Amino acid sequence: MQTAMKRSLFCALSILSVLNALPQRAPGREPEPPPVAVSSLPAGSEIAELARLKLLSELTPRLQRYSPVERRAIYLAIAVERRLLPSTEAIDLLQTLGSIEGFDRAARQLCGYGSPARDGALFELRLARAFVEKKMRVSAIRISWSNTPPRT
């Protein structure tokens, strides 16, 4: 358990250092997307049924009929159903971070049953929200290091 927590902390600090090293966008070039206006998460028997699925490989095909915005909310509703986080926090995460690149990957990882990736995703979402609350710019969440081009 402590090893996973240390890895998550190391990952978060690595992300912070990478984000600080990224070039800043010129002001006024690209407007920031507006926060997602969400007042509640989906609920009902379908969410309860989806929350019982243990593997992401079983869950993902069932959600393909929904739009990306709906999938984000469903992933967080499943996390709430599994008691990983309270609904108020899930709504806050969705409103604050829903338009940031990688949010979908992190929200999807929350639905992995008992995996270290689930705990890491929740940590990264909470860390990103803390950065936003401190008025820091968050450009991406849950970046895959294997796909990151080398810096020159």
N, C-alpha and C positions, 0 to 999 in steps of 0.2 A: 504494500500500500504506500509506504513512504517512498519507494523507488519511483512509482508512478507519479507521485506528487512532485518529486524532485525533477522528473523528466518534464512534467507540465510547466513547472516554474522555469526551467531552462529554456523550453520552447517559447514561453511567453517573453522572456528577456531577449531571446534571439530575434523574435518578431519585432520587438520594440527597437532593437538596434538596427534592424533592416529598414523599418519604417522611417527612422530618423535619417538614414543614409539616402533614402530615395529623393530624387530631385523634386522640388516643390513646383506645383503648377503655377503658371502665371495667373495673377488675380484677374477675374473677369472673363477668362477664356471659356471654361466649362462650368455651368452652374451646377451646384450640388443638387442631387435629386431631393425632392421634398420628402419628409418623413411619411411613413405609411400611416394613414389614419385608421386605426383599429381600436374598437371599443370592447370587443369580446372575441374569444376563440371559438372555433366550431366545437360543438358538443353533441352528444347523443350516442345511440347504439353503434353507429358506424365507427366512431372514434374509439369506443370501448373495444370493439372487435379488432380494429387495427392495432390497438395497444397490446392485445394478446399475442400478436405475431412476434416471434422471437428473433427472426433473421431479417436483416435489411433486404436480402435478396427476395424474400417473400413480400415485403412491404412495398418496395419500389415499383413493381409492375402494377400494383393496385392503385397507385396514385398518379399514374401517367395521364389519366383522363382530366385531371385538374390543371388549372393554370399554375405557373410558378408562384404567383402571389398566394393562391389557395393552398398550395403544397407547403409553403413556409408556415402558414397558420396551422395546418394539420400536423406537421412535425412537432410544433410546440404544444399543440393540444394533446398529442400522444405523450409527450414528456410530462405534462401536467397530470394526465390520467395515471401515469406510472409514478407520480409523486416525486419526480426529480426536481421540480421547482414549482412555486406557487403560480397561480394564473396571473396575478398582478405583475409578477416579474416577467413572465412569458410575454405578456402584452407589451410591457416596457421594452423588452429586448426586440420585439418585432417592430415597434414604432421607432426605436432609436437606431437599430442596426439593419433593418430589413432591406434597405436599398444598397448596402455595402457588398462589394464583390466577396464571394466566399461564404456569405451568411447561409445560403442554401446547404452547402456542404456541412457546415457546423450544425445546423438545425437537423439535418438528416442523421448525422452521427449521434445526436441525442437519442435517437430511436434504436440504437444498437444495444442489445441486451447485455448488460454487465461487462462491457468491454472497456479497456483503458482509453480507447478513442472517445467513448462517450464522456468520460470524466474530463478528458483533455478539451473536448469541444465545449463543454459547459464552462470550464475555466477560461477558455479563450473568449467566449461570448461575454462573460462577466468582466473580464479584463478590458475588452474593447469598449464595453459600456462605461467603465470607469474612466477610460481615456476620453471618451466623448463628453462625459460630465465635467472633466477638467479642461474642456475646450481644446483638446488635442485632436489632430486630424487622423482618422483611421481610414486607410485606403483599401485594405483587404483583411479578410479573416480566413484562417485555416488554409494557408498557402502550402502547397505541396513542394517541399524542397527539392525533390527529384526533377521537377519541371521548371525550376528557376534557372534562367540563363546565368552563366558565370559573369561576374563583374570584371570589367577591364579597367 
